[in-house]
Amino acid sequence: MNIYSQKQQWKVVLFIVAMVIVGLSFWYTSTLVKQIANEERTKARLWAEAIQNKASLVKYTNELFQEINIEERKKVERWAEATRILANANNISDYTFILKVVSDNTTVPVILTDEDGTIISHRNLDAEKAKDTKYLQQQIKLMEATHVPIEVSIFGAKKNFLYYKDSRIFSELRRVLDDLVQSFISEIVVNSASVPVIFTDQNKKRVIEFGNVDSIIMQSTEKVQQLIAEMESQNKPIEIHLSDETANYIFYKDSLLLTQLKYYPVVQFGFIGLFILISYWLFSMARKAEQNQVWVGMAKETAHQLGTPLSSLMAWLELFKEKGLDPETTKEIDKDIKRLETITDRFSKIGASPKLKSENVLEVLENSVNYMKSRSSERVKFEIRSIRDGQVRLSEEREQINSKEKEAITAKMNIQLFDWVIENLWKNALDAMNGSGAITIDVSDHTKYVYIDISDTGKGISSGKFKTVFQPGYTTKQRGWGLGLSLSKRIIENYHQGKIFVKRSEMGKGTTFRIVLNK
């Protein structure tokens, strides 16, 4: 099996294994996140139920205090009525019940004044402080601010006013209620199961308290409303009734920890993927640098090895000429020696920075075609076509053009190295056609680039091998080294800063390689 086929199979296997590992990791993390989310929602529901129960307790306590407040006012009103009856009594035979009503008020502080505000009597105030008139006047103002005074008619048309305030017991209970409500609000924030929570009024606009929310966000009304909308989309708000008339709402959403866990796999595999990509890039760069060193070393050594026998052959050729060897024979030997010199020169340029010159691409290709024609079967047809301004010209048509106006398509190239690439492509084309077919070269002139398309009528290349054919060692020949196309790619891309690739191919019909050169 070819090493590159094995490499592709291993890549597929490793990719599948990696995907399985990633899938299992995502599945496990997703399962873990769901479990934590369920536990968190369960805790939030339990907390919400506890809040609701406590809210019910607060509501019940508030209603109880309202009833007590009503009862105290009734008590004061009865006391006032009993006082009025005693003051206007003429025909009452038994004062026991009325006196009992008046004497039973031992808790509610009251002050009785006439219509001019003069204090007539008071009850259930501090005995020592009540001796001070200013204290009594302060108490009247406080009582008037708390409760509407009760009008009492004594001695006919005269009006008196009875001021009162909450009893000491009721005041203490009121403070307990206020503390209970305040602790309830605080508990919403503190014991919120570590989730962001907002406590609002009935209109869902005014924020009463909040917890686990950035204070900077709470300073912006627009951001607060956006956060409330986000919370409401995640979880239905909890409705809390602290009184019969109004309702408050508790908004909450997933905790920061749970949110982080949801995105943790993506971030984790993102970093792992970035690390793998960087590692792969560094490994590839190191491998390419090592391959380049091997290529350069091999090329230099080949040029060196060819140099010694080449010098010897040149000396032998001169000796043959002196001895009068057949001129045709010496001419052919001289051609082969020059060919070897060209090959040696090519290998010596590998690893160096070749000088690129603006050359006529058509002339270079025609010279290469003439060389290949003399060394290939007559059953192979070569054709060079130039495409310029939408017009296609064959080689014969270009020859008919006046020499001063001879067509030229120029590009930056090194002729020795470029010839090497063309020869590699033609040799592969000849092998693919089994020595019979047609090789066509289309040269297109564009604004910045010159496109050279080399087409054959060979057996073609499968689409999956379009990139593999340029890998070192890849070959379909039994005795091939698999270095021709790899070397061609290096010459075009590394030395000429161009591109070479398989433009199209169809099995059994042929292949087209495209070379892109800078003008």
N, C-alpha and C positions, 0 to 999 in steps of 0.2 A: 504493500500500500504506500502511495506517495506520502512524504512527510507532511505536505501541506494539507492533504486530505485528512490525515490524522489530527493535524493542528485544528482544522475547522471543526472536526467532530469533538475534540476536547473542549473547544470553546463553547459549543452547544451544550455539552454535558455540564460544564462548569456554570454556564448561565442558568440552566435549569435548576441545578443544585442551589445556586445563589437565590433564585426566585422562590424556591421552596423554603429556604431559611428565612428570607424576608417575609414571605407569607405567614409562616408559623409565628414569627416574632410579632407581626402585626396582629395576628389572631389572638395570641396570648395577651399582648398589651391591651387590645380592645376588650377582651374578656375581663381583664383586671380592672380596666376603667369602668366597665359596666357594673361590676360588683361594688366598687367604691361608690359609684354614682347612686346605686340602689340603696346602699347603706347610708349614704349622706342624705338622700331624700327621705329615707325612713326616719332618721334622726330629726330631720327638719319637720316632718309631719308630727312626730311625737312632741317636739318642741312647740309646734304650732297648736297642737291639741291642748298642751299644758297652758299655753298662753290664752287660748280660748276659754279654758276652764277658769283660769284666774280672772279673765275679763268678766266672765259671768259672775264670779264672786264679787268683783268690784262693782258690777252693775247692781247686784242684789244689795250690797252694803249701801250703795248710794241711794237706792230706793228706800231702804230701811231708815236712812238718815232723813230723807224727805218726809217720811211718815212721822218720825219723831219731831221734826220741825213743825209739822202741821199740828201735832198733838200739843206741843208747847204753846203754839199760838192760841189754840183752843183753850188751853189751861189759863193763859193770861186773859183771854176774853171772858172766861167764866169768873176769874178773879175780879175783873173790872165790873162785870155785871153785879156780882155779889156786893162789891163796894158801893155801887150806885144804889142798890136796893137798901142797903143799910143807911145810906145817907138820906134817902127819901122815905124811910119807913115811918108809918103812922099807925096802921091797923094790923101789924104783924104780931101774932101772939107767940110764935116760936121762932127765935133767931138761931137755933142750934145748927141747922144745916148750912145757913148762910155764913155763920161765923166759922164753921168747919171749912167751907170752901176758901174763905179768906186766909185762914191760918194754915191750910195745907200747902200753900205755895211757899216752899222752903228752898227751892232751887233756882227759879227764874228771877233774875234781877229786874226790878221794875221801879219806875219813878213816876209819881202822879203830880201833874202841874195844872194850874188854872189856864184860862185862855190867854192870860198875859205872860205865861211862861214862869210864873212864880211856883216854886217847888212846894207842894202841899205835904207829900209823904214819899217815902221810898222803902224798899224791902230787898233783902238778900244781897246787900252791898257790904263792903268791908266797913265795919262799925267805926273804926278809927278814921279812915279816909273820908267816910261819909260826913264827918263833922266839918269838912272843908267845902265851902260852896263852889269853889272853882272845880274841884274834883267832880262834884255832882253835875255841873254844867258840861264838863268834858264827857261825862258818861251819857248825858242827854244827846249830845252831838253824835257820839258813837252809836247809840241805840237808834237814832233817827236815820243814820246812814245804813244800818243793818236791816231794820224792819220799819214798816209804816206804823206810826203811832195809832193807838186805838182811842177814838173819841168817846168820852163818857159824859152823859148829861146828869148833873147833880144839882139839886135845889132848883128844879124847874128849868128855866131858860139858860142857866149858866152852863158853859161847856168846859169840861176838863179833858186833859190828854194824858193817856197812859203810855209811857215809853218803856220798852223792854228789850232785852238782848238774850242771846242763847245762854242757856244755863252752863255752869261749869262742866257738868258731865257731858252735855252735848258738844261743847267746845273741844273737850278732850277727844271725844269720839270723832269730831270733824278733823282734828289734826291727824288722828289715826288713819282716817279715810284718805286725806291728802298724801300722807306718807305711803299708803298702800298704792295709790294711783301712780305716785312718782316711782316707787320701787317696781311697779308693773312696767312702766315705760323703760326704766333702766334695764330690767330683766330682758326686755325685747332685744335690746342692743347687746348686752353682755352675754346672755345665754342664747345666742343666735346660731348655735351649732357651727360656728366658724364660717358662716356664709355671709356675704354682703347683704345687709338688710336696711330698709328705709321705712319709717313709720310716718304716715301722712294723715291729713284730715279727711273729711268726707268727700271733698272735691278732688282728692288725689293731687293737689297742687302744693299746699303748704307742708313742708317737712317739719315734723315735730322732733324726731330723733333719727339718728342713723348710726350704723356700725359696720366696721370692716370695709369702709368706702373711703377713697382718697378725698381728703378734705378740700383739695384744690378743685376737684370736680364739683363738690357741693357748693362752691362759691359762684358757680355759673348756673343760672336758672335754666338755660337751654340744655346744658349737659345733664342737669338733674332730671329734666323731663325725658331726655333720651334714655337715661339709665333706667328710669321708672318704666318706660315703654319696653325696654329690653327685658327687664325683670318680669313684667307682666306677660311677655311672649313666652318666657321659659316656664314660669310657674304661676298658677292662679293666685292672686293676692288673697290674704286672709282677712276676712271682715271681722272687726272687733267692735262690739256695742258697749260703750261705757255709759250710755244713757238711752232712754227710749227714743229720743228725737234724732240723734246723730250717730253716725258710724265712722270708725276710723279703719285704715287699711295698712296691712303689713306686706311690703314687697320684698322678695328675696330671690337670689339666683345661685347658680353653682359656685362653689368656693374656688379660690384662686388655685389651690392645689389640684382640684379635679380638672380645671381648665388646662393647667400645665400638663397634666397627665395625658389629656386628649391629644395634645400636639407634640408630646415627647417623642413618640416613634418617628414622626416626620422629621423633627429636628435631629434625632439620633442618626437616622439613616442618611440624612442630608450631610452631616459631618463625616460619617463613615464613607459615603459615596465620594465626597470631596477628597478625603484622605486617599481613597483607592485611586481616584483619577490622577491626583498629584503623584502618587507612588508609581502608577503605571506610566505616566508621562516621563518621570525621571528615569525609570527603567528603560523605556523605549529610547530616550535620548542617549543613555549609556550604551545600549545595545547598538544603536545606529553609529555612535562614535567608534565603537569597537569594530563594527563591520567596515566602516570607512577606513580604519587603520589596516584591516586585512586586505581590503581592495587595493589601497595605495601600496602596501607592502608587496602584494602579489604582482601588481603592475610594474613596479620599479624593478623587482627581481626578474620578471619576464624580459623587460627591456635590457637589463644587464646581461642576462643569459643569451639573448639574441645578438647582442653586440659583438661578441667574440667570433662566433662562426660567420657572421655577416661580413666582418672585416676580412676574414680568410677567403670567403667566396669572392669578394671584390678583387682580391689579389690574384686568385685563380683565374678570374675572368680576364684580367689584363694579360696573364700568361698565355691564355688560350688565343687571345687576339694576336700576340706576338708570334705564336707558332702557326698562324694562318688558318685557324679553325673556321669552319663554314660561317660566313657573316650572319646568315639567318638564325643559326643556332646561337651564336653569341648575342644576337639581338634579343631573342626570347629569354636567354639567361639574364641579360641585363634588365629586362622588364620585371622578371621575378625578384631580382635583387632590389630593384627600386621599390617593388611591392613590400618586400621585407623591411626595407628602410622606413616605408610609410607606417607599417605595423609597429615597428620599434618606436617610431616617433609618437604614435598614438599612446602606447603604453607609458612612455616617459612623461606624457602630459597629464596622466591620471595622478591626482593629488596636488598638482600645481594649479595656478590660476591662469588658464589659457587666455590669450589675447583675442578678443572678439572684434571682427571687422565687418563693415557693411559689405555684403557680398550679393551677387546676383543669384538668387535661389534657383532660377531656371537653368542657368549655365552649370551650376554645381550638380544639379540632378541629372542633366543631360550627359555630363562627363561620367557620372556614376553609372548611368544606364548603358552607355557605350562600353564600359568595362565589363558590366554584368552580361551584356549580350554575347560577348566573345567567349564567355565561360558558362553559358547555359544552353539548353536545348533549343533548337529552332522551332519547337512546338510551343514555346512560350512567347507571347507577344507583349511588348512593352509599349506604353503610351503615356506621354506627359501632356496634360492639358492645363492651360492657364486661364483663370477666370478673373476678368477685370472689367469693371463697369457693366456687369451683367453679360459680357460677351465671352464665349468659350473659343479658345484657339488651340489647335493641335500643333505638334512640333513642326510639321511641314509648313503650316501657315505662317509660323513665326519665322522660318527660314526665308520666306519670300519677302519679308519686310526689309526695306533698305537698311544697311548697316548703321547709318546715322540715326535711324528711328527705331533701331532694334528694341524690342520689348524687354523691359527689365523689372523684376520684382525683387526688391532688396530686403535683407534682414541681417541682424547682427549674428555672426556665427564664427566658429573655428572650423575651417574646411576639413582638416584631418579627422577631428572628432565627429563632425556631423556626417561625413562619409561612412564612418564606422557604424553609426546608427542606421543609416539607409541600407548598408550591406546586411546588417543583422535582420532587418525587416524583410528584405528581399530573399535572403536565404531561408527564412522561416516560411515565406510565401511559396517559394519553389518546393520546399519539402511538403507543404500542405497540399500542393497541386500535383504532387508526384511527377514533376517535370513536364506538365502539360496544362496550359491555361493562359490566362491574361492577367497582367499586372498593370493597373492604371494609377497614375499619380495626378491628382487635382491640386493645383496651387491657386489659392484665393488671396487676393490682395485687399486688405481692409485698412482702416485708418491707423490703428495702432499695432495690429498684429498681421502676421502671414500664416494662413492655415494650409497645411500640407496633408492631404488625405491619400493614403496608400492603400489601395484595394486589390484583393486577389480573388480568384474563383476557386479557392481551396475548400477544405472540408469544414471550416468554420470553428468557432469557439462557443461553448455554452455560456449563457449569461452569468452563471455563478462563478465563472473563472476569469471574468474581465479584469479583476484586480490581482488575482492570484498569479497570472501569467508573468507579472513583473517581479515576483518574489525570487530571490536567489535560490537556485537548485530546482525550481519547478520546470519540468520538461515532459513532453509526451513521446519523446524519441527514446529508443532503447539505448542508444549510445550518446545521448545528449548530456551536456553538463548543466543546462538550465541557467546559463549566465548571460546570454545574449540580450534578452529583453531587460533584465535587471541592470546590466551595464548601460543599455540605451537610455533607460529612465534616469539613471544618475547623470549621464552626459547632458541630456536635454534639461532636466530640472535643476541640477546642482551647478552645472557650468554655463548653460545658456539661459538660465532663469526662465525657461519655458515650461511647456506641459506636453505630455504624451499619454495617450489613453486609447482604449478600444472604443471607437465611435459607434460601431454597430457590427453585428455578426449574425449569420443565420446558418444553422447546421446544414452542411451539404451544398451551400451556395457561395460561401466566401466570407471574408472579414475585411473591415476597414479600420486602419489605425490612423489617428489624427495627431499631428505634431503642430504645436502652436509656438511660434517664434516672435520675439519683439522686433519691431521694425527699426 
